Amino acid sequence: MPKMKTLRGAAKRFKKSKNGIKRGSAFRSHILTKKSQKRKRFLRGSHVVDKADVKAVNLMIQS
């Protein structure tokens, strides 16, 4: 049986860390004028993938 390949799009979006899998925030690329400063500030940092999605992301990044 052949090896499973890493999904390259997922490899660019997710990184393994001690606390779980890090991810960036959506809704940060355009139409920023109507979003409040507080909302944009929260979107700036990295976040951890939710527990429900960890299994699927692990399969995508093969780790």
Jmol script that loads the backbone (N, CA, C; Angstrom):
load data "model"
ATOM      1  N   MET A   1       0.847  -1.182   0.000  1.00  0.00           N
ATOM      2  CA  MET A   1       0.000   0.000   0.000  1.00  0.00           C
ATOM      3  C   MET A   1       0.892   1.246   0.000  1.00  0.00           C
ATOM      4  N   PRO A   2       0.608   2.235  -0.848  1.00  0.00           N
ATOM      5  CA  PRO A   2       1.480   3.405  -0.910  1.00  0.00           C
ATOM      6  C   PRO A   2       1.338   4.294   0.329  1.00  0.00           C
ATOM      7  N   LYS A   3       2.356   5.107   0.538  1.00  0.00           N
ATOM      8  CA  LYS A   3       2.330   6.051   1.654  1.00  0.00           C
ATOM      9  C   LYS A   3       1.268   7.109   1.403  1.00  0.00           C
ATOM     10  N   MET A   4       0.694   7.639   2.486  1.00  0.00           N
ATOM     11  CA  MET A   4      -0.253   8.741   2.361  1.00  0.00           C
ATOM     12  C   MET A   4       0.517  10.039   2.217  1.00  0.00           C
ATOM     13  N   LYS A   5       0.083  10.878   1.312  1.00  0.00           N
ATOM     14  CA  LYS A   5       0.774  12.139   1.093  1.00  0.00           C
ATOM     15  C   LYS A   5       0.145  13.244   1.933  1.00  0.00           C
ATOM     16  N   THR A   6       0.981  14.169   2.348  1.00  0.00           N
ATOM     17  CA  THR A   6       0.525  15.349   3.067  1.00  0.00           C
ATOM     18  C   THR A   6      -0.226  16.263   2.107  1.00  0.00           C
ATOM     19  N   LEU A   7      -1.355  16.806   2.554  1.00  0.00           N
ATOM     20  CA  LEU A   7      -2.069  17.804   1.755  1.00  0.00           C
ATOM     21  C   LEU A   7      -1.312  19.117   1.890  1.00  0.00           C
ATOM     22  N   ARG A   8      -0.730  19.583   0.806  1.00  0.00           N
ATOM     23  CA  ARG A   8       0.180  20.718   0.876  1.00  0.00           C
ATOM     24  C   ARG A   8      -0.513  22.008   1.326  1.00  0.00           C
ATOM     25  N   GLY A   9      -1.787  22.167   0.976  1.00  0.00           N
ATOM     26  CA  GLY A   9      -2.513  23.349   1.437  1.00  0.00           C
ATOM     27  C   GLY A   9      -2.660  23.361   2.942  1.00  0.00           C
ATOM     28  N   ALA A  10      -2.899  22.184   3.523  1.00  0.00           N
ATOM     29  CA  ALA A  10      -3.032  22.080   4.974  1.00  0.00           C
ATOM     30  C   ALA A  10      -1.688  22.280   5.658  1.00  0.00           C
ATOM     31  N   ALA A  11      -0.620  21.781   5.042  1.00  0.00           N
ATOM     32  CA  ALA A  11       0.713  21.921   5.630  1.00  0.00           C
ATOM     33  C   ALA A  11       1.106  23.393   5.740  1.00  0.00           C
ATOM     34  N   LYS A  12       0.620  24.223   4.825  1.00  0.00           N
ATOM     35  CA  LYS A  12       0.930  25.644   4.863  1.00  0.00           C
ATOM     36  C   LYS A  12       0.064  26.393   5.866  1.00  0.00           C
ATOM     37  N   ARG A  13      -1.066  25.808   6.266  1.00  0.00           N
ATOM     38  CA  ARG A  13      -2.001  26.505   7.142  1.00  0.00           C
ATOM     39  C   ARG A  13      -1.884  26.119   8.604  1.00  0.00           C
ATOM     40  N   PHE A  14      -1.402  24.925   8.890  1.00  0.00           N
ATOM     41  CA  PHE A  14      -1.365  24.420  10.265  1.00  0.00           C
ATOM     42  C   PHE A  14       0.055  24.077  10.674  1.00  0.00           C
ATOM     43  N   LYS A  15       0.359  24.304  11.973  1.00  0.00           N
ATOM     44  CA  LYS A  15       1.661  23.940  12.523  1.00  0.00           C
ATOM     45  C   LYS A  15       1.436  23.223  13.849  1.00  0.00           C
ATOM     46  N   LYS A  16       2.220  22.177  14.077  1.00  0.00           N
ATOM     47  CA  LYS A  16       2.143  21.466  15.350  1.00  0.00           C
ATOM     48  C   LYS A  16       2.824  22.301  16.425  1.00  0.00           C
ATOM     49  N   SER A  17       2.248  22.305  17.626  1.00  0.00           N
ATOM     50  CA  SER A  17       2.869  22.979  18.754  1.00  0.00           C
ATOM     51  C   SER A  17       2.642  22.142  20.001  1.00  0.00           C
ATOM     52  N   LYS A  18       3.221  22.575  21.110  1.00  0.00           N
ATOM     53  CA  LYS A  18       3.097  21.838  22.359  1.00  0.00           C
ATOM     54  C   LYS A  18       1.642  21.776  22.829  1.00  0.00           C
ATOM     55  N   ASN A  19       0.900  22.843  22.587  1.00  0.00           N
ATOM     56  CA  ASN A  19      -0.476  22.941  23.082  1.00  0.00           C
ATOM     57  C   ASN A  19      -1.517  22.399  22.117  1.00  0.00           C
ATOM     58  N   GLY A  20      -1.103  21.922  20.955  1.00  0.00           N
ATOM     59  CA  GLY A  20      -2.053  21.428  19.961  1.00  0.00           C
ATOM     60  C   GLY A  20      -1.603  21.838  18.577  1.00  0.00           C
ATOM     61  N   ILE A  21      -2.559  22.113  17.724  1.00  0.00           N
ATOM     62  CA  ILE A  21      -2.253  22.509  16.347  1.00  0.00           C
ATOM     63  C   ILE A  21      -2.619  23.977  16.193  1.00  0.00           C
ATOM     64  N   LYS A  22      -1.640  24.787  15.793  1.00  0.00           N
ATOM     65  CA  LYS A  22      -1.876  26.213  15.616  1.00  0.00           C
ATOM     66  C   LYS A  22      -2.490  26.483  14.262  1.00  0.00           C
ATOM     67  N   ARG A  23      -3.330  27.521  14.204  1.00  0.00           N
ATOM     68  CA  ARG A  23      -3.951  27.944  12.962  1.00  0.00           C
ATOM     69  C   ARG A  23      -4.051  29.458  12.961  1.00  0.00           C
ATOM     70  N   GLY A  24      -4.173  30.020  11.781  1.00  0.00           N
ATOM     71  CA  GLY A  24      -4.391  31.449  11.660  1.00  0.00           C
ATOM     72  C   GLY A  24      -5.872  31.768  11.718  1.00  0.00           C
ATOM     73  N   SER A  25      -6.194  33.037  11.622  1.00  0.00           N
ATOM     74  CA  SER A  25      -7.586  33.463  11.683  1.00  0.00           C
ATOM     75  C   SER A  25      -8.126  33.769  10.296  1.00  0.00           C
ATOM     76  N   ALA A  26      -9.388  33.466  10.096  1.00  0.00           N
ATOM     77  CA  ALA A  26     -10.085  33.842   8.873  1.00  0.00           C
ATOM     78  C   ALA A  26     -10.630  35.267   9.035  1.00  0.00           C
ATOM     79  N   PHE A  27     -11.204  35.813   7.979  1.00  0.00           N
ATOM     80  CA  PHE A  27     -11.875  37.122   7.986  1.00  0.00           C
ATOM     81  C   PHE A  27     -10.900  38.259   8.272  1.00  0.00           C
ATOM     82  N   ARG A  28      -9.661  38.149   7.797  1.00  0.00           N
ATOM     83  CA  ARG A  28      -8.653  39.164   8.102  1.00  0.00           C
ATOM     84  C   ARG A  28      -8.022  39.741   6.838  1.00  0.00           C
ATOM     85  N   SER A  29      -8.516  39.346   5.654  1.00  0.00           N
ATOM     86  CA  SER A  29      -7.825  39.737   4.432  1.00  0.00           C
ATOM     87  C   SER A  29      -8.354  41.026   3.798  1.00  0.00           C
ATOM     88  N   HIS A  30      -9.625  41.300   3.880  1.00  0.00           N
ATOM     89  CA  HIS A  30     -10.170  42.496   3.227  1.00  0.00           C
ATOM     90  C   HIS A  30     -11.449  42.912   3.929  1.00  0.00           C
ATOM     91  N   ILE A  31     -12.009  44.048   3.515  1.00  0.00           N
ATOM     92  CA  ILE A  31     -13.190  44.677   4.140  1.00  0.00           C
ATOM     93  C   ILE A  31     -12.950  44.847   5.640  1.00  0.00           C
ATOM     94  N   LEU A  32     -11.819  45.480   5.975  1.00  0.00           N
ATOM     95  CA  LEU A  32     -11.464  45.659   7.380  1.00  0.00           C
ATOM     96  C   LEU A  32     -12.032  46.946   7.963  1.00  0.00           C
ATOM     97  N   THR A  33     -12.556  47.837   7.120  1.00  0.00           N
ATOM     98  CA  THR A  33     -13.005  49.135   7.623  1.00  0.00           C
ATOM     99  C   THR A  33     -14.228  49.014   8.520  1.00  0.00           C
ATOM    100  N   LYS A  34     -15.098  48.056   8.244  1.00  0.00           N
ATOM    101  CA  LYS A  34     -16.320  47.935   9.055  1.00  0.00           C
ATOM    102  C   LYS A  34     -16.128  47.095  10.313  1.00  0.00           C
ATOM    103  N   LYS A  35     -14.963  46.471  10.454  1.00  0.00           N
ATOM    104  CA  LYS A  35     -14.691  45.660  11.641  1.00  0.00           C
ATOM    105  C   LYS A  35     -14.069  46.543  12.721  1.00  0.00           C
ATOM    106  N   SER A  36     -14.454  46.294  13.957  1.00  0.00           N
ATOM    107  CA  SER A  36     -13.939  47.102  15.061  1.00  0.00           C
ATOM    108  C   SER A  36     -12.479  46.766  15.339  1.00  0.00           C
ATOM    109  N   GLN A  37     -11.784  47.707  15.988  1.00  0.00           N
ATOM    110  CA  GLN A  37     -10.381  47.485  16.340  1.00  0.00           C
ATOM    111  C   GLN A  37     -10.234  46.274  17.246  1.00  0.00           C
ATOM    112  N   LYS A  38     -11.158  46.092  18.170  1.00  0.00           N
ATOM    113  CA  LYS A  38     -11.101  44.957  19.097  1.00  0.00           C
ATOM    114  C   LYS A  38     -11.196  43.639  18.336  1.00  0.00           C
ATOM    115  N   ARG A  39     -12.092  43.596  17.357  1.00  0.00           N
ATOM    116  CA  ARG A  39     -12.263  42.380  16.562  1.00  0.00           C
ATOM    117  C   ARG A  39     -11.018  42.081  15.729  1.00  0.00           C
ATOM    118  N   LYS A  40     -10.455  43.112  15.112  1.00  0.00           N
ATOM    119  CA  LYS A  40      -9.246  42.927  14.307  1.00  0.00           C
ATOM    120  C   LYS A  40      -8.064  42.520  15.178  1.00  0.00           C
ATOM    121  N   ARG A  41      -7.978  43.047  16.368  1.00  0.00           N
ATOM    122  CA  ARG A  41      -6.908  42.703  17.293  1.00  0.00           C
ATOM    123  C   ARG A  41      -6.985  41.231  17.686  1.00  0.00           C
ATOM    124  N   PHE A  42      -8.190  40.731  17.916  1.00  0.00           N
ATOM    125  CA  PHE A  42      -8.374  39.327  18.271  1.00  0.00           C
ATOM    126  C   PHE A  42      -8.019  38.409  17.105  1.00  0.00           C
ATOM    127  N   LEU A  43      -8.315  38.836  15.886  1.00  0.00           N
ATOM    128  CA  LEU A  43      -8.019  38.024  14.706  1.00  0.00           C
ATOM    129  C   LEU A  43      -6.529  37.972  14.376  1.00  0.00           C
ATOM    130  N   ARG A  44      -5.751  38.900  14.938  1.00  0.00           N
ATOM    131  CA  ARG A  44      -4.339  39.021  14.589  1.00  0.00           C
ATOM    132  C   ARG A  44      -3.520  37.807  15.024  1.00  0.00           C
ATOM    133  N   GLY A  45      -3.749  37.308  16.219  1.00  0.00           N
ATOM    134  CA  GLY A  45      -2.912  36.245  16.753  1.00  0.00           C
ATOM    135  C   GLY A  45      -3.253  34.877  16.202  1.00  0.00           C
ATOM    136  N   SER A  46      -2.439  33.904  16.586  1.00  0.00           N
ATOM    137  CA  SER A  46      -2.725  32.526  16.185  1.00  0.00           C
ATOM    138  C   SER A  46      -3.612  31.869  17.232  1.00  0.00           C
ATOM    139  N   HIS A  47      -4.329  30.846  16.831  1.00  0.00           N
ATOM    140  CA  HIS A  47      -5.253  30.143  17.711  1.00  0.00           C
ATOM    141  C   HIS A  47      -4.983  28.652  17.615  1.00  0.00           C
ATOM    142  N   VAL A  48      -5.616  27.895  18.501  1.00  0.00           N
ATOM    143  CA  VAL A  48      -5.465  26.442  18.507  1.00  0.00           C
ATOM    144  C   VAL A  48      -6.688  25.836  17.836  1.00  0.00           C
ATOM    145  N   VAL A  49      -6.466  24.801  17.030  1.00  0.00           N
ATOM    146  CA  VAL A  49      -7.564  24.109  16.350  1.00  0.00           C
ATOM    147  C   VAL A  49      -8.471  23.475  17.397  1.00  0.00           C
ATOM    148  N   ASP A  50      -9.770  23.553  17.185  1.00  0.00           N
ATOM    149  CA  ASP A  50     -10.752  23.004  18.114  1.00  0.00           C
ATOM    150  C   ASP A  50     -10.607  21.489  18.238  1.00  0.00           C
ATOM    151  N   LYS A  51     -10.960  20.970  19.405  1.00  0.00           N
ATOM    152  CA  LYS A  51     -10.827  19.543  19.705  1.00  0.00           C
ATOM    153  C   LYS A  51     -11.571  18.672  18.698  1.00  0.00           C
ATOM    154  N   ALA A  52     -12.711  19.151  18.210  1.00  0.00           N
ATOM    155  CA  ALA A  52     -13.513  18.367  17.265  1.00  0.00           C
ATOM    156  C   ALA A  52     -12.828  18.208  15.908  1.00  0.00           C
ATOM    157  N   ASP A  53     -11.913  19.125  15.563  1.00  0.00           N
ATOM    158  CA  ASP A  53     -11.268  19.113  14.253  1.00  0.00           C
ATOM    159  C   ASP A  53      -9.851  18.551  14.258  1.00  0.00           C
ATOM    160  N   VAL A  54      -9.317  18.235  15.432  1.00  0.00           N
ATOM    161  CA  VAL A  54      -7.917  17.808  15.534  1.00  0.00           C
ATOM    162  C   VAL A  54      -7.651  16.542  14.730  1.00  0.00           C
ATOM    163  N   LYS A  55      -8.546  15.580  14.788  1.00  0.00           N
ATOM    164  CA  LYS A  55      -8.344  14.312  14.082  1.00  0.00           C
ATOM    165  C   LYS A  55      -8.260  14.540  12.570  1.00  0.00           C
ATOM    166  N   ALA A  56      -9.152  15.349  12.033  1.00  0.00           N
ATOM    167  CA  ALA A  56      -9.166  15.611  10.596  1.00  0.00           C
ATOM    168  C   ALA A  56      -7.913  16.358  10.164  1.00  0.00           C
ATOM    169  N   VAL A  57      -7.475  17.326  10.951  1.00  0.00           N
ATOM    170  CA  VAL A  57      -6.285  18.098  10.597  1.00  0.00           C
ATOM    171  C   VAL A  57      -5.047  17.207  10.675  1.00  0.00           C
ATOM    172  N   ASN A  58      -4.973  16.346  11.681  1.00  0.00           N
ATOM    173  CA  ASN A  58      -3.846  15.424  11.781  1.00  0.00           C
ATOM    174  C   ASN A  58      -3.743  14.520  10.569  1.00  0.00           C
ATOM    175  N   LEU A  59      -4.877  14.055  10.053  1.00  0.00           N
ATOM    176  CA  LEU A  59      -4.853  13.233   8.845  1.00  0.00           C
ATOM    177  C   LEU A  59      -4.347  14.023   7.651  1.00  0.00           C
ATOM    178  N   MET A  60      -4.705  15.297   7.581  1.00  0.00           N
ATOM    179  CA  MET A  60      -4.272  16.124   6.456  1.00  0.00           C
ATOM    180  C   MET A  60      -2.777  16.406   6.489  1.00  0.00           C
ATOM    181  N   ILE A  61      -2.238  16.631   7.696  1.00  0.00           N
ATOM    182  CA  ILE A  61      -0.816  16.987   7.773  1.00  0.00           C
ATOM    183  C   ILE A  61       0.052  15.786   8.121  1.00  0.00           C
ATOM    184  N   GLN A  62      -0.541  14.611   8.268  1.00  0.00           N
ATOM    185  CA  GLN A  62       0.196  13.349   8.473  1.00  0.00           C
ATOM    186  C   GLN A  62       1.156  13.399   9.638  1.00  0.00           C
ATOM    187  N   SER A  63       0.635  13.681  10.852  1.00  0.00           N
ATOM    188  CA  SER A  63       1.527  13.649  12.005  1.00  0.00           C
ATOM    189  C   SER A  63       0.793  13.187  13.230  1.00  0.00           C
TER     190      SER A  63
END
end "model"
wireframe off; spacefill off
backbone 0.3
color backbone group
